[in-house]
Every structure is written in C-alpha cells, then in structure tokens.
Amino acid sequence: NFNSRQLLSWYENRQLLPPFRKIPQSIRNLRKLKSLTLMHLDIHELPNSFKDLKNLTYLNLSYNKLNLTEQFPIFRELPSLKELHVIGNQYDEEIIRAFQKEFPNLKLHYKLKEK
C-alpha cells in the first residue's frame, strides 16, 4: 500500500539534479499564446522554436536554471513581449542593463526587489 507519508518522504528527499526539464520544439504550435508561466521547472534552455511565439506578451520563467545571456537572442525575437520575469536564473548585470536599454518598454524582472 502506498500512503501519503511515503509520497511526502519521496518529495522531501528528491534531488534537483540534471537532467533538466525541456520544453518541446512543438511549443511553436501555440502561436496565439499570449501569456506563459513556467516557474520552478529546472528548465536549462529554451528551444529555438520558442521564437515562433510572436503573440506572447507576458512570460514568466522565474526560478529555473537558465543562463539569460544565452536566452536573450530568443527574447529579441518576441516582438509582442511586454513583461518578462526571469528572477532566480543566471545573469550578467551588464548584459541585463544593455538588454533593458535595447528594449526600454519591456518590464524586465530579473531580481527580487530590495526592501
């Protein structure tokens, strides 16, 4: 018999190690998608087909394993994007600032607000 304590024990002891989760190339089929949240999924990289989500206005990829420097070319291909959340991923402060200058109308959230 499998009980809830066994399930909780498995969850408490799980290891968050590679292989990371992947977004399938078939995401390109969601061309009318306007909002997408993929948080806490250990995503390591975005597929090239992500560029086909031309109607995406809101994207939250916070708390994954993305190297944002490698992902910015994909974000540049999303002309409708108005708000991007990437808190908890790897980034270079200088590159983030350059990206913000390139896209001044994009609300970019990449670190927690200091109190």
C-alpha positions in Angstrom: 0.0 0.0 0.0 1.2 3.4 -0.9 0.3 6.1 1.6 0.6 9.9 1.8 3.6 9.7 4.2 5.6 7.7 1.6 4.8 10.3 -1.0 5.8 13.1 1.3 9.0 11.3 2.1 9.9 11.0 -1.5 9.2 14.7 -2.1 11.3 15.8 0.9 14.3 13.6 -0.3 14.2 14.3 -4.0 17.3 15.7 -5.7 17.2 18.6 -8.1 19.9 17.5 -10.4 20.2 17.1 -14.2 18.7 16.1 -16.5 16.8 19.3 -16.6 13.3 19.5 -18.0 13.0 20.5 -21.6 10.3 22.5 -23.4 9.4 20.6 -26.6 10.0 22.1 -30.0 6.3 21.7 -30.6 5.7 24.7 -28.5 5.8 26.6 -31.8 2.3 25.3 -32.4 0.9 27.6 -29.7 1.3 30.7 -32.0 -1.7 32.5 -30.5 -0.5 32.1 -26.9 -0.3 35.5 -25.1 0.8 34.5 -21.6 3.0 31.8 -20.3 4.3 30.9 -16.9 6.9 28.2 -16.5 8.3 28.6 -13.0 10.4 26.2 -10.8 10.8 23.6 -13.5 14.6 23.3 -13.7 14.5 24.4 -17.4 18.1 24.7 -18.6 17.4 26.2 -22.1 14.6 27.3 -24.3 14.1 25.6 -27.7 14.7 27.6 -30.8 11.0 27.2 -31.7 10.2 29.5 -28.8 10.9 32.3 -31.2 7.7 31.4 -33.0 5.5 32.6 -30.1 5.2 36.0 -31.7 1.9 36.9 -29.8 3.4 36.3 -26.4 3.0 39.5 -24.2 3.8 38.0 -20.8 6.5 35.4 -20.0 7.5 34.2 -16.5 10.5 31.8 -16.5 11.5 32.6 -12.9 13.4 30.1 -10.8 14.7 27.8 -13.5 18.3 27.0 -14.5 18.5 29.4 -17.5 21.6 31.3 -18.4 19.9 34.5 -19.5 22.8 35.6 -21.7 22.2 32.6 -23.9 18.4 33.2 -24.0 18.4 36.9 -24.9 18.6 36.2 -28.7 15.3 34.2 -28.3 13.6 37.0 -26.3 14.6 39.5 -29.0 12.5 37.5 -31.5 9.3 38.1 -29.4 8.0 41.4 -30.7 4.8 41.5 -28.6 6.6 40.8 -25.3 5.7 43.5 -22.7 6.6 41.8 -19.5 9.4 39.2 -18.7 10.1 37.6 -15.4 13.4 35.8 -15.0 14.1 36.0 -11.3 16.3 33.3 -9.9 18.1 32.5 -13.1 21.8 33.1 -14.0 22.6 36.5 -15.4 25.3 39.1 -16.0 24.3 42.5 -14.7 26.0 44.4 -17.6 24.2 42.3 -20.2 20.9 42.8 -18.4 21.3 46.6 -18.5 22.2 46.5 -22.2 19.1 44.5 -22.9 17.0 46.9 -20.9 18.3 49.8 -23.0 17.6 47.9 -26.2 14.0 47.3 -25.1 13.0 50.2 -22.8 9.3 49.4 -23.0 9.8 45.9 -21.7 9.1 45.3 -18.0 12.0 43.1 -17.1 12.0 41.5 -13.6 15.3 39.7 -13.0 16.0 40.1 -9.3 13.9 40.4 -6.1 13.2 44.0 -5.0 15.3 45.0 -2.1 13.3 46.2 1.0 
